């Protein structure tokens, strides 16, 4: 049995992995796949990949592309979620902010630098015609930190996945002023170069298993109820999310990778564009 470490956020997107592990699908192929939740998100996961504290990760596209351009010896194995991520833009329910326009030049809560909450603040600034150079940040580590930070006034707004934060909106802790979808597929399966180069056959088996689960995922009886119960979501919210979400079983297209790099370059978040083979595992 070969032990393999994989990390990801504790969100509903990753249930196919948990089901495959729980049902012994990897064990049948001689793989002990050890999953660890990383609530801090992509910035933390990039660091763990760089430090080789994990072999694989399910990680945000923009975050890993930025990290690879900065020298992270990691490659994209394939797309995991092909649809965009819907980033809700949240403020404290007790704040005076009414519209997205009210947030220009206000302080953004981010899980850490290089995270999706950090990078998508630049994308939203570009969408709204704000000066990205004027953005200010407050590091809050995770969702609990965001609740505390916005409630205490340490930061003014926080961008996080729409449905993950919806229970906090429903409780009257956050107000959501709008959404900012990623202009590309949102989650990638990635691995360290060391792991990928020395375990190509193992990677092929892992990919075959997860692709089988994601292909059939929406057809599992009562999967919407399972998701709602497991992630403490309203059933109607999960059903809406499932309509918006598409899992992928293919490699990230080169033209999509180029779009991500071009956007990050325009926002001065990366210094140069690199060749596709630097990013994509073959």
VOBA-1610 file (N, C-alpha, C; in pm, whole numbers, padded with zeros to 5 digits, always signed):
BEGIN
Unk+00086-00121+00000Unk+00000+00000+00000Unk+00089+00124+00000Unk+00070+00210-00099Unk+00148+00333-00110Unk+00071+00450-00049Unk+00131+00519+00047Unk+00068+00637+00109Unk+00088+00760+00023Unk-00019+00832+00000Unk-00016+00956-00079Unk-00090+01063+00000Unk-00028+01181+00014Unk-00090+01291+00088Unk-00156+01389-00010Unk-00280+01426+00021Unk-00353+01522-00061Unk-00423+01622+00030Unk-00431+01747-00014Unk-00492+01853+00066Unk-00596+01928-00017Unk-00691+01992+00052Unk-00792+02073-00014Unk-00873+02148+00089Unk-00959+02236+00042Unk-01043+02313+00134Unk-01158+02225+00185Unk-01208+02251+00306Unk-01319+02171+00361Unk-01453+02219+00307Unk-01471+02205+00176Unk-01593+02255+00111Unk-01656+02145+00025Unk-01781+02169-00012Unk-01863+02071-00081Unk-01806+02025-00215Unk-01723+02106-00279Unk-01659+02069-00406Unk-01583+01936-00393Unk-01529+01911-00276Unk-01436+01798-00259Unk-01501+01669-00209Unk-01635+01666-00201Unk-01700+01544-00154Unk-01665+01420-00238Unk-01651+01430-00372Unk-01614+01310-00447Unk-01487+01242-00395Unk-01390+01320-00351Unk-01267+01262-00295Unk-01298+01183-00167Unk-01379+01243-00081Unk-01410+01179+00047Unk-01489+01050+00025Unk-01583+01053-00069Unk-01660+00932-00098Unk-01570+00821-00151Unk-01479+00858-00242Unk-01388+00758-00299Unk-01298+00697-00192Unk-01252+00782-00099Unk-01167+00732+00011Unk-01249+00641+00102Unk-01368+00689+00142Unk-01452+00614+00235Unk-01498+00480+00178Unk-01517+00476+00047Unk-01565+00353-00017Unk-01451+00260-00059Unk-01328+00299-00027Unk-01214+00213-00053Unk-01169+00205-00198Unk-01210+00302-00279Unk-01177+00298-00422Unk-01027+00311-00448Unk-00958+00389-00367Unk-00811+00402-00384Unk-00740+00280-00325Unk-00791+00231-00212Unk-00731+00113-00149Unk-00730-00007-00244Unk-00835-00017-00324Unk-00844-00128-00420Unk-00729-00125-00520Unk-00670-00009-00535Unk-00556+00005-00627Unk-00424+00014-00552Unk-00427-00020-00423Unk-00304-00021-00345Unk-00257+00117-00302Unk-00353+00213-00291Unk-00319+00351-00257Unk-00387+00390-00126Unk-00308+00433-00029Unk-00360+00488+00096Unk-00361+00640+00080Unk-00474+00693+00031Unk-00484+00837+00004Unk-00525+00908+00132Unk-00436+00992+00184Unk-00457+01059+00312Unk-00494+01205+00288Unk-00621+01237+00313Unk-00674+01373+00288Unk-00659+01459+00413Unk-00616+01584+00395Unk-00612+01682+00504Unk-00684+01809+00459Unk-00780+01855+00540Unk-00849+01982+00512Unk-00757+02099+00546Unk-00756+02199+00457Unk-00678+02321+00479Unk-00774+02440+00472Unk-00833+02481+00587Unk-00932+02589+00585Unk-00874+02724+00545Unk-00741+02740+00555Unk-00678+02868+00518Unk-00678+02889+00366Unk-00696+02781+00289Unk-00712+02797+00145Unk-00584+02789+00063Unk-00590+02850-00055Unk-00489+02831-00159Unk-00350+02882-00120Unk-00341+02997-00056Unk-00210+03050-00019Unk-00133+02953+00070Unk-00202+02897+00168Unk-00142+02798+00257Unk-00104+02671+00181Unk-00192+02628+00091Unk-00166+02506+00015Unk-00046+02522-00079Unk-00033+02640-00139Unk+00085+02666-00224Unk+00213+02650-00143Unk+00212+02701-00021Unk+00330+02690+00066Unk+00358+02544+00100Unk+00254+02467+00127Unk+00272+02326+00161Unk+00326+02246+00042Unk+00280+02279-00078Unk+00334+02214-00197Unk+00482+02248-00216Unk+00512+02375-00198Unk+00651+02419-00214Unk+00742+02350-00113Unk+00692+02334+00009Unk+00772+02270+00115Unk+00763+02117+00111Unk+00690+02064+00012Unk+00669+01920-00005Unk+00611+01854+00121Unk+00517+01927+00184Unk+00442+01872+00297Unk+00322+01791+00248Unk+00296+01797+00119Unk+00190+01719+00057Unk+00238+01676-00081Unk+00171+01575-00136Unk+00202+01529-00271Unk+00110+01594-00374Unk-00018+01603-00338Unk-00121+01652-00428Unk-00206+01758-00358Unk-00278+01838-00437Unk-00369+01937-00380Unk-00481+01966-00480Unk-00597+02000-00426Unk-00707+02058-00506Unk-00705+02206-00474Unk-00674+02286-00574Unk-00632+02424-00546Unk-00686+02519-00652Unk-00703+02646-00617Unk-00756+02745-00710Unk-00658+02772-00825Unk-00713+02785-00944Unk-00634+02799-01066Unk-00541+02920-01060Unk-00597+03037-01028Unk-00516+03159-01030Unk-00404+03155-00927Unk-00433+03091-00813Unk-00332+03084-00708Unk-00214+02996-00745Unk-00242+02880-00804Unk-00132+02790-00839Unk-00055+02841-00960Unk-00123+02906-01054Unk-00051+02964-01168Unk+00046+03071-01120Unk+00001+03157-01031Unk+00090+03260-00975Unk+00207+03195-00902Unk+00179+03094-00822Unk+00282+03030-00743Unk+00387+02960-00831Unk+00342+02896-00939Unk+00436+02829-01029Unk+00526+02930-01098Unk+00470+03046-01136Unk+00555+03149-01199Unk+00661+03200-01101Unk+00635+03185-00972Unk+00730+03230-00869Unk+00827+03120-00828Unk+00821+03006-00899Unk+00921+02901-00877Unk+00873+02779-00801Unk+00743+02772-00769Unk+00690+02654-00700Unk+00699+02533-00794Unk+00775+02432-00757Unk+00800+02315-00843Unk+00680+02221-00841Unk+00574+02265-00904Unk+00444+02198-00902Unk+00384+02203-01041Unk+00303+02102-01076Unk+00236+02105-01206Unk+00087+02072-01190Unk+00011+02121-01287Unk-00132+02092-01295Unk-00150+01956-01360Unk-00213+01864-01288Unk-00238+01730-01341Unk-00359+01732-01434Unk-00465+01803-01391Unk-00583+01822-01475Unk-00677+01919-01405Unk-00779+01964-01480Unk-00887+02039-01418Unk-00961+01948-01322Unk-01014+02008-01216Unk-01103+01934-01126Unk-01245+01989-01138Unk-01259+02121-01121Unk-01389+02188-01144Unk-01373+02277-01267Unk-01455+02251-01370Unk-01442+02325-01496Unk-01521+02456-01495Unk-01618+02468-01406Unk-01700+02589-01401Unk-01630+02696-01317Unk-01671+02822-01332Unk-01614+02930-01250Unk-01651+02915-01103Unk-01571+02976-01017Unk-01607+02986-00874Unk-01680+03118-00854Unk-01789+03111-00782Unk-01869+03231-00755Unk-01822+03291-00622Unk-01747+03399-00632Unk-01694+03465-00512Unk-01796+03567-00461Unk-01855+03540-00345Unk-01942+03638-00283Unk-01859+03751-00221Unk-01910+03871-00231Unk-01842+03988-00172Unk-01921+04026-00047Unk-01858+04006+00070Unk-01930+04015+00197Unk-01882+04132+00283Unk-01976+04191+00354Unk-01945+04295+00453Unk-02014+04256+00584Unk-01976+04319+00691Unk-02046+04297+00817Unk-02191+04342+00802Unk-02281+04263+00858Unk-02424+04299+00852Unk-02451+04431+00921Unk-02359+04473+01007Unk-02379+04597+01084Unk-02311+04718+01020Unk-02247+04695+00904Unk-02176+04805+00838Unk-02275+04892+00760Unk-02224+05007+00713Unk-02307+05101+00636Unk-02296+05078+00486Unk-02215+04982+00444Unk-02196+04959+00300Unk-02324+04902+00239Unk-02365+04959+00126Unk-02489+04917+00060Unk-02465+04853-00076Unk-02363+04901-00149Unk-02337+04850-00284Unk-02187+04822-00299Unk-02153+04750-00405Unk-02012+04723-00432Unk-01932+04851-00452Unk-01996+04953-00509Unk-01926+05080-00532Unk-01879+05145-00402Unk-01947+05114-00293Unk-01909+05169-00163Unk-01775+05114-00113Unk-01727+05006-00175Unk-01607+04937-00126Unk-01478+04985-00190Unk-01488+05079-00283Unk-01366+05131-00345Unk-01275+05193-00238Unk-01147+05155-00242Unk-01045+05204-00147Unk-01068+05157-00003Unk-01153+05055+00015Unk-01173+04999+00149Unk-01082+04879+00169Unk-01065+04838+00294Unk-00970+04730+00327Unk-01034+04592+00307Unk-00958+04505+00238Unk-01004+04370+00206Unk-00947+04270+00307Unk-01033+04186+00363Unk-00986+04074+00445Unk-00945+03961+00350Unk-00826+03905+00372Unk-00779+03793+00288Unk-00724+03682+00378Unk-00735+03559+00331Unk-00685+03449+00412Unk-00533+03457+00424Unk-00467+03486+00312Unk-00324+03517+00313Unk-00287+03567+00175Unk-00170+03626+00161Unk-00125+03674+00030Unk-00104+03557-00064Unk-00150+03573-00189Unk-00142+03466-00287Unk-00262+03374-00287Unk-00355+03398-00195Unk-00477+03318-00187Unk-00579+03370-00289Unk-00686+03292-00308Unk-00792+03337-00397Unk-00858+03465-00349Unk-00877+03476-00218Unk-00940+03598-00163Unk-00854+03721-00189Unk-00724+03702-00200Unk-00631+03811-00233Unk-00636+03841-00383Unk-00618+03738-00466Unk-00608+03759-00610Unk-00739+03806-00671Unk-00852+03753-00620Unk-00981+03791-00678Unk-01019+03934-00642Unk-00961+03989-00536Unk-00984+04131-00505Unk-00932+04218-00619Unk-00823+04175-00681Unk-00768+04249-00796Unk-00858+04234-00918Unk-00910+04113-00939Unk-01001+04090-01052Unk-01125+04176-01037Unk-01180+04181-00914Unk-01299+04265-00894Unk-01266+04412-00914Unk-01150+04456-00866Unk-01110+04596-00885Unk-01104+04629-01034Unk-01048+04537-01112Unk-01042+04558-01257Unk-01183+04565-01317Unk-01270+04476-01273Unk-01408+04474-01323Unk-01482+04604-01293Unk-01452+04662-01175Unk-01523+04782-01131Unk-01455+04911-01176Unk-01338+04899-01239Unk-01266+05019-01283Unk-01193+05089-01170Unk-01168+05017-01059Unk-01091+05073-00948Unk-00942+05062-00976Unk-00864+05139-00906Unk-00718+05130-00918Unk-00670+05013-00831Unk-00620+04904-00892Unk-00576+04789-00811Unk-00461+04823-00716Unk-00385+04927-00751Unk-00272+04967-00666Unk-00317+05029-00534Unk-00445+05066-00526Unk-00498+05128-00405Unk-00556+05025-00307Unk-00557+04898-00346Unk-00614+04795-00258Unk-00532+04782-00129Unk-00604+04767-00018Unk-00541+04746+00113Unk-00590+04612+00169Unk-00502+04543+00242Unk-00536+04408+00286Unk-00514+04388+00435Unk-00595+04299+00490Unk-00582+04254+00629Unk-00586+04102+00628Unk-00479+04037+00672Unk-00473+03890+00672Unk-00554+03836+00790Unk-00650+03748+00759Unk-00740+03695+00863Unk-00736+03542+00874Unk-00655+03477+00788Unk-00628+03332+00790Unk-00739+03243+00737Unk-00861+03258+00787Unk-00967+03166+00744Unk-01104+03231+00763Unk-01209+03152+00741Unk-01345+03205+00748Unk-01381+03255+00887Unk-01339+03183+00990Unk-01363+03230+01128Unk-01293+03363+01153Unk-01172+03375+01099Unk-01098+03500+01112Unk-01167+03615+01040Unk-01233+03583+00928Unk-01306+03686+00852Unk-01426+03736+00931Unk-01497+03643+00994Unk-01613+03683+01077Unk-01567+03780+01186Unk-01459+03744+01253Unk-01406+03828+01360Unk-01356+03961+01305Unk-01282+03956+01193Unk-01222+04076+01137Unk-01324+04178+01088Unk-01430+04128+01019Unk-01532+04220+00969Unk-01619+04272+01082Unk-01649+04187+01180Unk-01731+04228+01294Unk-01660+04334+01378Unk-01528+04318+01394Unk-01449+04413+01474Unk-01407+04537+01397Unk-01428+04536+01265Unk-01390+04651+01184Unk-01243+04653+01145Unk-01174+04537+01158Unk-01033+04531+01117Unk-01020+04536+00965Unk-01126+04493+00896Unk-01132+04499+00750Unk-01275+04531+00711Unk-01294+04572+00585Unk-01427+04618+00542Unk-01505+04514+00463Unk-01435+04434+00382Unk-01507+04332+00305Unk-01422+04209+00284Unk-01490+04100+00248Unk-01424+03969+00239Unk-01486+03892+00124Unk-01400+03836+00038Unk-01446+03759-00076Unk-01420+03611-00050Unk-01527+03532-00058Unk-01516+03387-00035Unk-01628+03318-00113Unk-01617+03189-00131Unk-01714+03116-00214Unk-01857+03139-00165Unk-01943+03173-00259Unk-02080+03217-00232Unk-02157+03123-00139Unk-02153+02993-00170Unk-02238+02899-00097Unk-02177+02858+00037Unk-02044+02858+00045Unk-01979+02828+00173Unk-02011+02934+00277Unk-02021+03059+00233Unk-02047+03170+00326Unk-02196+03198+00344Unk-02281+03133+00265Unk-02424+03167+00272Unk-02486+03143+00411Unk-02449+03034+00482Unk-02504+03019+00618Unk-02471+03137+00710Unk-02355+03199+00688Unk-02316+03315+00770Unk-02399+03437+00731Unk-02432+03447+00601Unk-02522+03553+00554Unk-02662+03530+00611Unk-02707+03406+00605Unk-02842+03373+00655Unk-02858+03401+00804Unk-02748+03386+00878Unk-02752+03413+01023Unk-02749+03563+01055Unk-02728+03646+00951Unk-02724+03790+00975Unk-02591+03840+01026Unk-02484+03763+01005Unk-02349+03807+01045Unk-02284+03884+00930Unk-02296+03831+00809Unk-02248+03898+00687Unk-02367+03944+00605Unk-02344+04048+00524Unk-02433+04082+00413Unk-02353+04063+00285Unk-02414+04006+00183Unk-02346+03988+00055Unk-02392+04098-00040Unk-02297+04175-00090Unk-02330+04287-00178Unk-02330+04250-00325Unk-02273+04134-00356Unk-02268+04091-00496Unk-02177+03971-00510Unk-02158+03929-00634Unk-02073+03814-00663Unk-01973+03850-00773Unk-01858+03784-00767Unk-01753+03804-00867Unk-01706+03666-00914Unk-01755+03618-01029Unk-01714+03485-01074Unk-01573+03486-01134Unk-01500+03377-01115Unk-01369+03367-01181Unk-01391+03358-01331Unk-01302+03421-01410Unk-01318+03414-01556Unk-01253+03289-01616Unk-01245+03181-01538Unk-01181+03057-01584Unk-01226+02942-01493Unk-01196+02816-01530Unk-01226+02702-01443Unk-01159+02722-01307Unk-01226+02682-01199Unk-01178+02731-01069Unk-01081+02641-00995Unk-01101+02509-00995Unk-01014+02422-00915Unk-00935+02327-01003Unk-00808+02310-00968Unk-00719+02218-01038Unk-00669+02109-00943Unk-00644+01990-00998Unk-00568+01887-00927Unk-00422+01909-00963Unk-00338+01932-00863Unk-00197+01959-00887Unk-00110+01867-00800Unk+00015+01853-00838Unk+00109+01773-00761Unk+00248+01832-00767Unk+00329+01797-00669Unk+00468+01842-00672Unk+00541+01769-00785Unk+00638+01837-00846Unk+00714+01775-00954Unk+00783+01647-00907Unk+00833+01649-00784Unk+00901+01531-00728Unk+00808+01411-00727Unk+00686+01430-00678Unk+00589+01321-00671Unk+00545+01277-00811Unk+00513+01373-00896Unk+00461+01340-01028Unk+00563+01265-01113Unk+00687+01307-01103Unk+00791+01246-01188Unk+00829+01105-01143Unk+00815+01079-01013Unk+00858+00948-00962Unk+00742+00850-00946Unk+00618+00896-00963Unk+00502+00808-00942Unk+00399+00825-01053Unk+00444+00825-01178Unk+00352+00850-01290Unk+00239+00748-01297Unk+00269+00622-01272Unk+00166+00519-01279Unk+00065+00534-01166Unk+00114+00571-01049Unk+00028+00596-00933Unk-00066+00712-00961Unk-00012+00819-01020Unk-00092+00937-01055Unk-00204+00896-01151Unk-00170+00811-01248Unk-00270+00766-01346Unk-00385+00694-01275Unk-00353+00610-01177Unk-00457+00538-01103Unk-00544+00635-01022Unk-00483+00732-00956Unk-00559+00830-00877Unk-00654+00909-00966Unk-00604+00950-01081Unk-00686+01027-01176Unk-00802+00942-01228Unk-00775+00816-01259Unk-00883+00728-01308Unk-00994+00713-01204Unk-00956+00697-01077Unk-01056+00681-00971Unk-01139+00809-00955Unk-01073+00923-00940Unk-01149+01046-00913Unk-01234+01085-01033Unk-01185+01059-01154Unk-01264+01092-01273Unk-01389+01006-01282Unk-01379+00882-01238Unk-01497+00795-01234Unk-01600+00851-01136Unk-01554+00896-01020Unk-01644+00951-00918Unk-01705+01084-00962Unk-01626+01171-01023Unk-01683+01301-01062Unk-01776+01288-01181Unk-01750+01190-01269Unk-01840+01168-01384Unk-01978+01127-01336Unk-01982+01045-01231Unk-02110+00990-01183Unk-02170+01070-01066Unk-02097+01170-01017Unk-02132+01233-00890Unk-02275+01286-00885Unk-02316+01360-00988Unk-02449+01421-00986Unk-02562+01318-00996Unk-02528+01197-01038Unk-02630+01093-01053Unk-02646+01006-00929Unk-02565+01030-00826Unk-02578+00952-00703Unk-02713+00983-00639Unk-02793+00882-00605Unk-02925+00909-00544Unk-02913+00995-00418Unk-02996+01099-00412Unk-03005+01190-00297Unk-02871+01256-00263Unk-02785+01276-00362Unk-02655+01339-00334Unk-02674+01482-00285Unk-02782+01547-00328Unk-02807+01683-00281Unk-02835+01685-00131Unk-02909+01585-00083Unk-02937+01577+00061Unk-02810+01543+00139Unk-02729+01454+00084Unk-02602+01419+00148Unk-02514+01542+00164Unk-02502+01620+00057Unk-02422+01743+00060Unk-02477+01843+00162Unk-02608+01863+00160Unk-02671+01959+00251Unk-02644+01922+00397Unk-02659+01792+00429Unk-02637+01747+00565Unk-02490+01755+00606Unk-02404+01713+00516Unk-02262+01703+00548Unk-02198+01841+00563Unk-02244+01936+00483Unk-02182+02069+00484Unk-02272+02175+00546Unk-02379+02129+00613Unk-02468+02218+00687Unk-02519+02334+00600Unk-02570+02294+00484Unk-02626+02389+00387Unk-02775+02364+00370Unk-02847+02465+00325Unk-02987+02446+00290Unk-02995+02365+00160Unk-03093+02277+00152Unk-03106+02190+00036Unk-03120+02270-00093Unk-03200+02377-00088Unk-03219+02457-00211Unk-03090+02526-00255Unk-03004+02562-00158Unk-02874+02624-00193Unk-02783+02521-00261Unk-02781+02401-00207Unk-02700+02294-00267Unk-02749+02262-00407Unk-02879+02258-00425Unk-02935+02229-00557Unk-02898+02336-00658Unk-02900+02462-00614Unk-02858+02571-00704Unk-02710+02558-00737Unk-02629+02530-00634Unk-02484+02515-00654Unk-02454+02401-00751Unk-02524+02290-00738Unk-02500+02176-00827Unk-02534+02210-00972Unk-02635+02293-00992Unk-02669+02337-01128Unk-02558+02422-01189Unk-02487+02494-01104Unk-02382+02586-01152Unk-02246+02518-01166Unk-02231+02398-01110Unk-02099+02337-01097Unk-02080+02220-01194Unk-01965+02220-01261Unk-01930+02113-01355Unk-01794+02057-01319Unk-01788+01926-01298Unk-01658+01861-01274Unk-01593+01829-01407Unk-01461+01822-01406Unk-01386+01799-01530Unk-01302+01673-01519Unk-01276+01613-01634Unk-01190+01495-01639Unk-01079+01513-01744Unk-01045+01638-01772Unk-00944+01664-01875Unk-00841+01766-01828Unk-00734+01776-01904Unk-00630+01872-01871Unk-00678+02015-01899Unk-00623+02111-01827Unk-00653+02253-01850Unk-00609+02291-01990Unk-00698+02346-02075Unk-00658+02386-02209Unk-00551+02496-02206Unk-00460+02489-02302Unk-00350+02587-02308Unk-00404+02729-02321Unk-00511+02745-02400Unk-00565+02881-02419Unk-00623+02937-02289Unk-00679+02850-02205Unk-00730+02895-02074Unk-00614+02935-01983Unk-00508+02854-01983Unk-00388+02887-01907Unk-00332+03022-01949Unk-00331+03047-02080Unk-00280+03176-02131Unk-00368+03292-02082Unk-00499+03269-02077Unk-00590+03375-02029Unk-00562+03408-01882Unk-00539+03304-01801Unk-00508+03325-01659Unk-00379+03406-01647Unk-00276+03365-01720Unk-00147+03435-01713Unk-00160+03581-01760Unk-00235+03599-01868Unk-00253+03735-01923Unk-00322+03825-01821Unk-00426+03772-01754Unk-00498+03852-01654Unk-00408+03886-01536Unk-00333+03788-01485Unk-00244+03812-01372Unk-00133+03909-01408Unk-00089+03901-01533Unk+00017+03992-01582Unk-00034+04136-01587Unk-00156+04154-01640Unk-00216+04287-01649Unk-00235+04350-01511Unk-00263+04265-01412Unk-00286+04313-01275Unk-00157+04324-01195Unk-00044+04301-01263Unk+00089+04306-01198Unk+00103+04205-01085Unk+00033+04092-01098Unk+00041+03988-00995Unk+00147+03884-01029Unk+00187+03879-01156Unk+00303+03799-01196Unk+00393+03887-01281Unk+00520+03850-01290Unk+00617+03933-01361Unk+00638+03890-01505Unk+00606+03763-01536Unk+00632+03714-01673Unk+00539+03599-01705Unk+00521+03576-01834Unk+00443+03463-01882Unk+00537+03347-01912Unk+00500+03227-01869Unk+00584+03110-01891Unk+00518+03014-01990Unk+00598+02924-02046Unk+00549+02828-02144Unk+00454+02727-02078Unk+00358+02675-02153Unk+00260+02581-02097Unk+00324+02459-02030Unk+00436+02409-02084Unk+00495+02288-02026Unk+00552+02307-01887Unk+00568+02435-01847Unk+00611+02462-01709Unk+00497+02431-01612Unk+00374+02447-01659Unk+00255+02434-01574Unk+00186+02298-01583Unk+00185+02239-01702Unk+00097+02126-01729Unk+00171+01992-01727Unk+00120+01899-01650Unk+00177+01765-01639Unk+00135+01683-01760Unk+00227+01615-01819Unk+00197+01532-01939Unk+00202+01384-01902
//
